[in-house]
Amino acid sequence: MEFWIKEFARDRMPDGTLYVGAADKSLIVSILSVGTFIGALMAAPLADFLGRRIGLMVSCGVFSVSPLSLLCLCLYLSVTPMLLFLFGVIV
């Protein structure tokens, strides 16, 4: 957890230690909640349209592509660590 705080924390306490502020925490939690909501709404129509087997294959494809897209984003773009983390949460 210390590495994560060193990498993504943007706020400092008066003594200089890093911490994740309330705004960043709420942003992470809200993006996770939106992704969960959208995924739950899309799962049933996708399974009805494509079938359960193909639907599972599509979802496995999403989970396989997202780390590759994060790697490409990290290698080719200069972004702040928080933007990179939020992109990974969205994907």
Backbone torsions as a table, in degrees:
resi	resn	phi	psi	omega
1	MET	NA	-28.3	-179.9
2	GLU	-64.0	-39.6	178.5
3	PHE	-62.1	-43.6	-179.4
4	TRP	-61.2	-43.4	179.9
5	ILE	-66.1	-41.3	177.9
6	LYS	-63.2	-35.5	-175.1
7	GLU	-80.7	-40.1	-169.3
8	PHE	-111.5	-15.2	-177.6
9	ALA	-72.2	138.4	179.5
10	ARG	-117.8	-8.7	-177.3
11	ASP	-107.6	151.9	178.5
12	ARG	-125.8	143.5	172.8
13	MET	-77.0	166.8	179.1
14	PRO	-57.6	-28.0	178.7
15	ASP	-84.3	-0.6	175.4
16	GLY	99.1	-5.0	179.8
17	THR	-76.8	144.5	-179.6
18	LEU	-79.8	148.0	172.5
19	TYR	-152.7	158.2	178.0
20	VAL	-87.4	120.8	-176.4
21	GLY	-74.0	169.3	-178.2
22	ALA	-64.2	-36.1	-180.0
23	ALA	-65.3	-42.0	179.0
24	ASP	-68.4	-39.4	177.6
25	LYS	-62.2	-45.2	-178.5
26	SER	-66.8	-34.6	177.7
27	LEU	-64.7	-44.8	-180.0
28	ILE	-63.6	-45.7	-178.6
29	VAL	-66.6	-40.0	-178.6
30	SER	-69.3	-37.3	177.8
31	ILE	-67.3	-38.6	175.7
32	LEU	-62.4	-40.6	-180.0
33	SER	-67.0	-39.8	178.0
34	VAL	-64.9	-42.8	178.4
35	GLY	-63.3	-39.6	177.3
36	THR	-64.6	-42.3	-179.9
37	PHE	-64.0	-47.2	-179.7
38	ILE	-65.6	-41.0	178.0
39	GLY	-63.0	-39.2	178.6
40	ALA	-67.8	-35.9	178.4
41	LEU	-71.9	-30.5	-177.0
42	MET	-87.6	-18.5	-173.8
43	ALA	-66.0	-47.3	-176.9
44	ALA	-67.2	-48.6	177.6
45	PRO	-62.6	-35.6	178.0
46	LEU	-65.2	-42.1	178.6
47	ALA	-67.7	-36.2	177.5
48	ASP	-68.3	-40.0	-176.1
49	PHE	-76.2	-46.2	-174.9
50	LEU	-98.0	-20.1	-172.2
51	GLY	97.1	158.1	-176.0
52	ARG	-65.1	-40.2	-175.8
53	ARG	-65.1	-48.8	179.4
54	ILE	-67.6	-36.4	177.4
55	GLY	-60.6	-41.7	176.4
56	LEU	-67.4	-35.4	177.6
57	MET	-66.1	-39.0	177.6
58	VAL	-64.8	-44.0	179.8
59	SER	-65.9	-35.8	174.7
60	CYS	-65.6	-34.8	176.7
61	GLY	-64.3	-40.0	177.8
62	VAL	-62.6	-44.0	179.5
63	PHE	-68.5	-23.3	177.4
64	SER	-83.6	-33.8	-176.5
65	VAL	-79.3	-32.3	-174.6
66	SER	-62.4	-41.2	176.0
67	PRO	-65.1	-34.6	177.7
68	LEU	-66.9	-39.9	178.5
69	SER	-67.0	-36.7	176.0
70	LEU	-64.5	-39.7	178.6
71	LEU	-64.0	-44.6	178.4
72	CYS	-64.0	-41.4	178.6
73	LEU	-63.2	-41.1	-179.6
74	CYS	-67.4	-38.7	-176.4
75	LEU	-77.3	-36.2	-170.9
76	TYR	-104.2	-16.3	179.9
77	LEU	-119.3	147.8	173.9
78	SER	-99.6	103.3	179.7
79	VAL	-123.7	159.2	176.3
80	THR	-71.4	153.9	-179.4
81	PRO	-59.6	-34.1	-179.8
82	MET	-67.3	-39.6	176.8
83	LEU	-64.2	-39.5	177.7
84	LEU	-63.4	-42.4	178.6
85	PHE	-64.0	-44.3	-179.3
86	LEU	-65.9	-36.3	175.2
87	PHE	-62.5	-41.1	177.8
88	GLY	-65.3	-34.4	178.0
89	VAL	-69.2	-40.5	-178.8
90	ILE	-67.4	-44.2	-178.6
91	VAL	-73.2	NA	NA
